[in-house]
Amino acid sequence: MRTLLPVSPRRLLTLALLPVAALVCASHASAQATFEKIAARQQINVGYREDSAPFSYASREKKPVGYSIDICEAVAARLATRLGQKNLRINFVPIAVDRVITFVKNGSVDMLCANTTDTAERRDQVAFSRPIYIDQVGVMVRKKDGIAKLDQLAGRQLVAIRSTTAVSAVETYGREKSLAWKVEGALNPDAALSQLQLGWAQGYARDRVQLAMQLADVKDADQYAILPDALSSEPIALAFRKDDAAMLELVNGVIADAGASGQAATWYDKWFVRPIPLGKANKALGIAMSPELKA
């Protein structure tokens, strides 16, 4: 029979803390992995959307451009300085709307530069920078349907793009206002707009800026209107892997410095006020910076 020797209280405490220490070390290692991986490959992988103008989209030359892209290029420049790699490459990775969070979470991209809404649910999976834009979820309608207010859509069919926060915004607003409307999920922006055009849906919910950009590219744009009421207000931010304090500090530092120097206002004016390339023409949104974003 083996004799069990007594274990001191200090020894018991040490043993009890080992799993906690292991988790802390693992978290620290994960946080450091981003910079280390970028340095090792001499390349930062940046995810973006090809259809989310003016935040990120493919130009006529099929190159990624937009407000979020400009900010992320500034982040990459500072990271190159931080790592001492003057020739750090930026590898832009186009991502479908329903895969953006997955690509960040599993490490396929180091940073997401699009029009991604910062929500509590998403924060369980990825980390977000300070806001780069404050948007609202609005609803587009056909003028011939005679709808001027959200409550006139009570009991009707609405459409929103799957995996976007517009779906939950429609459901929450409808439930709180007892509007009893239904929401259908569309695969992409073109499919959602098509449902509205065909009359299969009486309202198309999406971020206001995205609705305005999509409408600007429609031949019969004067046949549609974006209702003045908003379903929700949402902060748009850059996303990257969770528990990465170094990345968070660097990205937020770039955004803060851009705001202080006036560079952020220049970026905003370039993409939201002045004409930008969209399709075969240059079109202007003419959206002034909101007090919330200035703050």
N, C-alpha and C positions, 0 to 999 in steps of 0.2 A: 504494500500500500504506500502511495506517494504522499509525503507530508506537505501540506500547503503552508507556505510561509506567510506571515502577516504582511500586508501591504500598507505602507504609511499613507496618511491622508494626503500628503503632498504628492506622492506617487499616483494616487487615485485621481487627483485633480489634473495632473499632467496627462494621464491617459485619456481623461474625459475631454480635454481640450484639443487632443490630436486631430479629431475629425474637423473641428472648427478651424484649426490652423491650416489644415490641408485645403479647405474650401477657400480661405483667404488667399493662400498662395496660388491656387488655381485661378481665382479671379484676377489677381495681380498679373499672372502670366498671360491670361487672356487679353487683359488691357494692353499689355506691352506688345502683344503679338502683332497688332495692326502696323505699328511703325516698323517693327522688325521685318515683317513680311514685305512691306513696301520697299524698304531699304534693300532687302535681299534680291528682289526681282527688278529693282530700279524702275518701278512702274506702279502707279496708283490706278486701280480699277474704279471707274466712276459710272454708276448706273444712271440712266436718264430715260425719259419718255420721248418718243418720236412724234407724238400728237398732242402735246400739252403747251402750245404757244399761249402766252409769251414766256412761260417759265422754261420749258425745254422742248425743242422740236427739231426735226431734220430740215435743214435749209434747202434751197434749190440745188445746191451742190452736194446734198446728202450729208452735210456735216452738222453735228450737234450745235445748236445756238440757243440763246435765250437768257432771261434774267437769272435763273438759277445756275446756268452754265457759267456766266460771268463770275458769279460769286465763288463757285467751286474751282474755277481756274485760279482765282486769287488764293484760295485755300491751298491748292496744289503748289503754287509758287512759294508760299510761306513754309510749307512742309519740305519742299526741296532745300530751302535754306536751313531749316531745322536739321535735316538729315545730312547736309553737306553734299547734296547731289544736284549739281547745276543742270544736268541733263535728265532729270526725272521725267519720265514719259507719262502721259495721261492716256489711258486706254478707256475710251467711252464704250459702254455696253448698253445697247437698247433693251428695255425691259417692258413686257406687257403689263397693263394696269393691274392685273390680278396676281402678279408675281413680284411686285416691287419689295414688299416686306420680306418675302421669302429669300430673295437674293441678298439682302442685307444681313438677315439673320444667319444664313448658312455660310456667309463669307465669300460669296461669288463676286460681290463688289465691296469696296472699302467705304464707299460713300454714295448716297443717293441724292441726285440733284434734279428734282422735278417740282411738282406742286403737291407734295405729300402733306396731308393734314396730321398734325400732332394730336393724338388722342390717348386717353388713359389705357385703352385696350392695346394699342400699338406699342405703348411704352413698356408693356410686359415683354415685348419681343425685341425691340430696338431702342436706341437712344436718339434724341432729337436736339438740334441746336436751338438757340433762341430764335424767335420768329423772324422770317424774312419778308413775310406778307401776312396781312389779315384779310381773309376773304369771307364771303357769305354764300350759302347755298341758296340759289334762286330757282325759279321755275319759268321755262319758256312755254308759250302757248301760241296757237294759231289765232290770228286776229278774227278770222271769220267765225270762230266758235263763240265770240262775244264774252270771253272771260277776262275780267279786269282785276279780280282779287282772288286770293288763295281760297277763301271760303266758298267761292263759286265752283271749286273743283270737288266739293263734297260728294262722296259716293261715286266718283269717276276713277278712271284708270290713269296712273302716272307711270313714267318710266325713268329709270336711273341706271347708270353703268354699274355692273356688278363689282364687288370688292372695293367700292368707293364709299366715303362717309355720307354721300348724298342719299344712299338707300336708308341708312338708319335715321338720317335727318327727316326724311319724308315720313317714315313710320312713327317716329317720336312726336313730330308736330301734329300729324293726323290723329294720333291717340290722345294727345293733350287737348286738342280742340274738338274732339269727337266728330271728325269729318268723314270717317268711314270710307276713306278712299283706298284704293288698292295700288300697290307698287309692283311693277314688273322689272326684273333685272335684265339689262341688255349687255351683250358681250363687249361692245366698244362704242365710242361716240357716234360713229356713222350709223350703227344699228339703232341706237337710241333716237337719233334725229329722224331716221326713216320711219320709226313707229309713230312719231308725232306727225310727220308729213302725211302719212297714210291714214291718220285718224284713228289708229289702233290705240293710241294713248292721247289724252287731252292735255297732258302736261309733261314736260321733260325737265327733271331736276338735275342740276349740276352746279359746281362753283360758278359764280356770276362771271368772273373773268373768262373762264373756259367757254361758257355759253356765248359771251360776246364775241370771242375769237372764232368760234365755230359758225356763228351767225354771219360774221363778216365775210365768210367764204361761201355763202349760199347765194345763188343767183337771184332768188325771189325773197331776199331778206326782209323787204318791206311788208311781207305777209305774216311776219311773226313779231312777237313782243316778249320781253322779259318783265314779268310782273314786279311791281315796286316792293312788295313784301318779301322778307327773307325767312327761310326756314331755320337757319342757324348761322352763327358767326364762328369762323374756324381759323386757327393759326396755322400758317404754312411754314414748314421748316425743312432743313437738311437732315437726313437720317444717316446713322452709322451704327456699328455694333454696340450692343449694350455693355455697360460696365467698363467703358474705355475712357477713363478720366483724362488721359493725355490728349486724345482726339477731341474730346468735348472742349477742353481748354483752348486748343489751337483754333478750332472752327469758330467758337464764340469770340475769340480774340480778333479774328479777321473781320467778323461782322461788326463788332463794337468799334474797331479802328476805322472801318469804312464809313460808319455812321458819323464818327467824330470828324473825319477829314472831309466829308462831303461826297466821297466816292459812291456811297450807297444811293444818294440822291441822283447822281449822274446815271447810275445803272437803272434806277427806277424811271427816270425821264426818258431814257433810251428805249425802253421796252413797253412802258405803259402810256406814255404821252405822245411821243413822236411816231411817225410812220415806220412800220417794220415790214420786212418781206414776208408775205403770206401768199402762197400759191404763185400766181403769175403777176400779182400786183403788190404794191406797198400800201398798207392800210394802218390807220391810227386808231387806238382805243380812246385816247383822250381822257384817261382816268387819273385824276389828281390823287396824290398821296393822302391817305386818310389820317385824321388826328391819332387814331389808335396805333397805326404803324409808325408815325413820327415819334410817339412816346416810347 
